[in-house]
């Protein structure tokens, strides 16, 4: 990210948080240049960006001021999915996206990958982890070839106990089961608590991997209306619970994928109480929880769990690197069932990645890395949102993620993001169209964006190009 973009993001955040109020004078160009150790030209360019975004107003011979009327945030509103259990479709579309993400055979050079949800794996803060993995391979080769504990390595489970304490949980090492990523964790939990034909309540839009896990278990998904700022509608969920034999609720309430919201803590507690009232389980996907921008990180629903009905799932795929395939479950009262399904599914997990991550956490590397990524991801979010609002058609709504590195874009209903995805691919720009995030292919006018891949300049250029393709669509 350029210096001026970083400076503009910081000032905009201070304005949004109320450090500077409407009508206040902003720091002078010389003052900011001195405080941040940058050139006058850099500060002037930052203010130019803020003027374009309508967060700053220049007054001749007086400096820059916060406008009396700040721009109104246009975020996606409450969704309106089908009100009945549905078979999950979209597998061919998901597979097509996955193949396009990782294929090396495309004739079109890749310009920007907006479609996948992958973290920054080039960060300097990951070097100690790579070094530890190399040391294990060199010095303890036999340990990586033997059978390990089916529950997962003891040293990793000890560190998981410490990490989850930050989210309000009090869990012992023996309460965790290590899995091959969060995808397996979700799949194992579904198969442990429900059977073919059962109904699972999910957020809408929701993570396509969770949708496909429901499909793979021959269950049905009941999509619940969801707000891009506060999460799943408890009122709609209660109506659904009264009407349908829902077996479990599968939610990602902390840094949701794809919208990025963090459900308010009181709402999380109310969701748990609702599950108790109807005596059903909650599968809580917390894979992005550690990279929420707030500190301390938000509480999980699991932190309110008094009877073991919450199965907490996560992994290090989104905080460190997906290739390690190290996930985990805190299954509560379903421990024995989960253990059996996990054993039947894949038995033990690879040992070296577990040992390396456990050491990385214990030596403080994980906390240091997470702190650095929170700052980087937040700045990248603000820059991409500003570019989308600058270039995309009027009426476009953009979610305001509170963590992670993905956001949700809703174009006016006349646009088709499935066709846009096909056209953008010809230009080396890869997208995740909204239909992937619904059991039934809704949200054709929506997209999920990763805001970490490539450089800020490439992302900005790609957004401008996408805007051209959007406006070229026949209406």
N, C-alpha and C positions, 0 to 999 in steps of 0.2 A: 504494500500500500504506500502511496506517495505521502510525503510529509504534509503537504497542504490538505490532502484528504483526511489524514489522521487528525490534524488540528481542527478541521471543520467538524468532524464527527464529535470530537471532545466538546467543542463549544455548543453544538446542537444539543448534546446530551445535557449539558448544564442548563440550557434554556428550557428543555423539556422537563427537567427535574425541579425547576423553579429557582435555581441559583441566581439566574437573571430573569426578572419578570418583564411583562409587557411594558414598553416605554423606557426601560433601563438602558443606560449607556453601556456599551460593551468595551472591553479593554482596547486601548489604542494599538495601532499597528506596531509602533516601536516597543511598547510594553510587552506584547506577546512575543515579538522577535527576541527580546532580551530574555524573557522567562523560559522560552522553549529552545533557545540556541539556534534559531533558524534565521533565514534572510527576510528582509522586508517584503521582497517579492513573494515569498512563500506565504506569509501572513495575508498579503493582499489577495492572493489566489484563493486562500481559504475563505476569506470574506466574500469573494465573488461567488463561490459555491453556495455559501449561506444565503446570499442575495437571491440566487437562482431558485433556491428551495424555499424562499420567503421566510427565513429565520433571522435575517438581518436586513437593516435598512440604512443606507448611507445618507448622511445629511451634510451638505457642503460646509466645510470649515469647522464642523462639529464632531465628526467621527461616525462610528457605527452604533446603531440602536436596535433594541428588540422591537419588532413591529407591534403595534397595538392589537392587531388581529393575526394570530399565528395560524399556519395552515391546518386545516381540519384533517385528522387522520382518517383515511377511508379504509377500514379493515373489513374483511368478510363477515357477514352477519350469520345468525343462526341458520344452520342447514335444514333441509326438508327432505330427508330420505324416505323410502317406502316404509309404510307402517306395519309390515308383516315380515315374518322370517323368510329368508330367501336362500336358495342355493348360491354358493359363491362361483362366479365365472371369472373371466379375465386371465386365466392361466397362460394362454397363448400370448397375450399381450405382455404379461410380466416376463415370460421366457424370452420373448423377442427383445425386450429392453435389456435384460441381463446379457444376452448374447451380443448385443450391440455395444454394451458398456465395456466388455472385456475382449472383444474380438480384435485381432491384429491384422485381419484380412481385408478390411474396408479399403476401397479405392480412394475414398475421400479423406484427406488428412484431418485429424481431429483438431478443432480450434478451441472448443470449450466444452467440458462435461458438466452440465448443470444437473444431469439426471440422477446421479448416484449420491448416496449419503455416506461419504468417506471423510475421515478427519485429516488434518495436516500431519502427514507422516514424515515430513522433512524437517520438523522442528529440532533445534539443537538440544532441547530438553529430553529428547528420546535417545540420545546417544548412550547414556549409562545403561539403558535397557538393552540396546543392541550389544554393548560390550559384555554385559552379564550373560546374555544368551550365547555369545561366542565362547566365553570362559567355560560355561557348562558343557558345551559340545566338545571342547578340547580336553577338559579335565575330568568329566564325569560321563563319558560316552555310554558306559554300560547302564547307568541309571535311566537313560532315555530309551533303552531297548527292553527293559523289564516291564512286567505288569505293574500297574500302579493301583492305588486305592480306588474302588469304584465310586466312592463319594467325592474323590478329588484329593489332591495333595494336602496334607495336614497344615503345612506352612502357609499355603494360600488361603485355606479356610480360616486360619487364625487372623490373617490380614483382612479378609472379608468381614469378619466380626468387627474389626476396628473401623473399617470404612463405613459400614452401614450405621454405626453409632452416630455419624454426622447427620444422618437423615432421621434421627429420633428413634432408631430401633435398638433393642437390647437383645442381641442374638449371639448364641455360643457357636464356636467353630463346628460343632457336630450338627448344627441345624442347617448347614449348607450342603448342596450337592452341585458339583462342578459339571458343566455341560460343554458341548462343542458349539459355543456361541449362544446368543439369545434366541436365535431362530429355533434351535433344538429345545431350549428351555420352554418356550411358548408351546411348542408342539407336544412336548412331554407332559406339561401341565394339563393341556386340553384332554389328552388321552387318559390321564390319571383320574380326572374328576367327571368326565362325561363320556357318552357313548354315541355311536352313529345315530343320526336323527335328532339328537338333542339341539336345543336352541341356545346360542351364545350371543349375548348383547355386546355390541361393539360401538365405538365412536364412529361418526361419519362426518367427514372423511377419516379413514383409519389406515394404519400401516398395511401395505399390500402383503407383506410377509405373514402377518397375523391372519389376514383374510385367507391366504393360501393354506395356512396350517389348519384352519377350520375346514376348508375344502378337502384337504388331505385326510382328515379324520371323518369325512362324510357327515359333518354336522351342518347346521344352518346358521346363518348370521342374521341377526336383527339389528339393523343400523339405527342408532339413537341420534336425534338432532344434537349438534354440537356447535358451540360458539367459539370463534377463533381467539377470544380473550379469556374466557372463564371455563371453557371445557364443556363436557357432556351435560345435557339438560337433565337434572334430577326429576323435574316434573314429568318430562316425557318418559324417562326410565320407569318411574312409578306407575304410570298408565300402562306401559308395556308389561310390567311385572304382574299387574292385575289381569291382563288380557291373555298373556302367553306363558307357557311352561318353561321359563328361562332357567337354564341350568347354571350358568356362570356369567360374570361380567368381565370382559377383557378390555382393559383401559391402559393408556399411557398418559397419566395426569401431570407428570412433571417433565417439562420440555417435550411436548407432544410431537410426534411425527405423523402428519406433515405440517401442522400449523404452528408449532413451537410454543404454545401457551403453557403456563403453569397454573393448574387449577388452584384457587384459593384454599388455604389450609382448612378453613371451616367447612368448605364444600367437600373436601376430601373426607373429613370426619363424618359429614352427613351421608356421604356415599357409603361409607363403612356401616353406619347405623341402618341404612336402608337394606344393605345386604344381610345384616343380622335379622332385621324384621321379616324378610322373606326367606331366610335360611338358605342363602346361596353363596357360592364362593366368588372371590375376586382374583383374577389373574392380573397382577400389576406389572406392566412393562416399564422399568426404570432405567433403560439403557442410556438415556441422555441426562439423567438426573445430576450426575457429578459435574456436568458442564453447564449447569444453570448459571446465569451471569451474577445472580445475587449471592452474597456470602453472609452467614452460613447458608449452605445449599438448602433447598426446600425440604420439608418433611415428606415422607412417603405415607400412603394409606396404611402400609404395613405397621407404621409406628403407632397406630391406634388399635392394632389387632389384639384382642383379648382372648379369642377362642380359636385362633389358628386357621381362620377361613380365608386369609389373604396369602396367596402364593406370589412372592416377590421374585421377579426375574430381571436379570441384567447381564452385561458382559463388558469386556474391555475393547470390543470391536469399534465402538464409536468414540472412546476416549483415548485409546492408544493406537491400535491397528487391527483391521479385520482378519488379517492373515494368521494371527495367533489362535483364533477359534477358541477362546477361553470365555465361557459364560458361566452363569450359576443360577441356582434357585434356592430360595429360603421357603420351603413348601408348607411350613406350619403343621397343621393336623393331618396333612396329606402325605407326610414324609414317606411312609412305607410304600404307598401306591406309586408315588413319583420315583422312588428308588427302583422299583421293579420295572416300570416302563423305561426308565433311563438305561437300565442294564440290558433289557431286550433290544432297545434302540441302537445303542452303540457301546455298551459296556464302559470301560474306562476311557479317559481322555489322554491325549499326549502329555507327557510329563514335563519336558523341558520348558515349554511356554509357561506352565504353571509355576515352576521353580523360579524362572526369570522374573515374572511379574511379581511374585511374592517378595523377592529380594528387592526389586525396584520400589515397591510400596514401603517396605520396612526401612529402607535407607533414605526415605524422604523424596525420592525422585518423582513419584506419582503426584504428590501434592504440588511440587514445584511446576511440573508440566501442566497440571490442570489450571493453576493460577495464570500461567502464561497464555494458555489457549482461551480462557474466558475473555481476556482482554482482546486478543486477536480476533476471535469470532464475533464479538460484539461490534467492533469497528467495521468488520467486513459486512455484517448485517446492515448497518446504517448506510454504508456506501451503496450496496446493491439496491436497497429499498429506494434510495434517492434516485438512482439511475432508472429504475423501473417507473417511478412516478414521473420522471422527467420525459421519458421516451414513449411509454405505452399509452394507448388511447384513453381519453377521458372516461371516467366511470370505472377504471381498473381499481380493484381492492387488493391490498397487500397485507398479509398478517404481520404482526409485530412480535417475533419470537423473543422469549425471555431466556433463551439458552440455545446451545447447539449451533448448527450451521445449515439448517434448511428452513425455508419459508414457503408460504402458500400464496399463490396469485390467482385472483378470480377476475377474468376479463368480462366485459359486457356479454350477455347471453348469445348475441348473434355470432360470436367468434367460435371457431372449432379448433381446440388445441391438439386434437388427435391428428388432424390434417396439418396443423402447424408443425407438429413433431416430425412428420414425414418430410415436409419441405425443408425444415431447419437442418435435418440430417444431411441433405445434399450440400449444405454449406459448412459441414463439420461441427455443427452445434447440436448437442444431444440434450433432450428434454425428458422429463417424467410427466406425461399427461395425467390429468386428474382422474380419468376413468379407472386407473390402476388402484385408486384408493377407495374404491367402493365395491361392494359385493356384486352390484348389478350394472356397473359401468356408467354411473352418474358422473357429473362434474366434467363434462367434455369441454367446458369453457374455462377450465382451471388447470394449473400446473404447479408442481413442486420444484423449487430451485435449491441447489446447493450453492452456497456463496463462498466456498473456500477454493475450489479447483481453479487452476491457472492464476494469473496475476490480476490485480485490480483493473489494469488497463485493458487486458484481454476480455475480462468480464463486461466492462463498460462497452467496449466495441461490439461484443456479441449481443448485448441487450439492445443496442441501437439497431443492429441488423435484424434482430427478431421483431422489433417494432415495425420495420419496413415490411417484413413478411406478413405480419398481422394485418396491417393496413391494406395489403394487396389482396387479402381474401375477398372473394365475391360475397356480398351481403344479401 
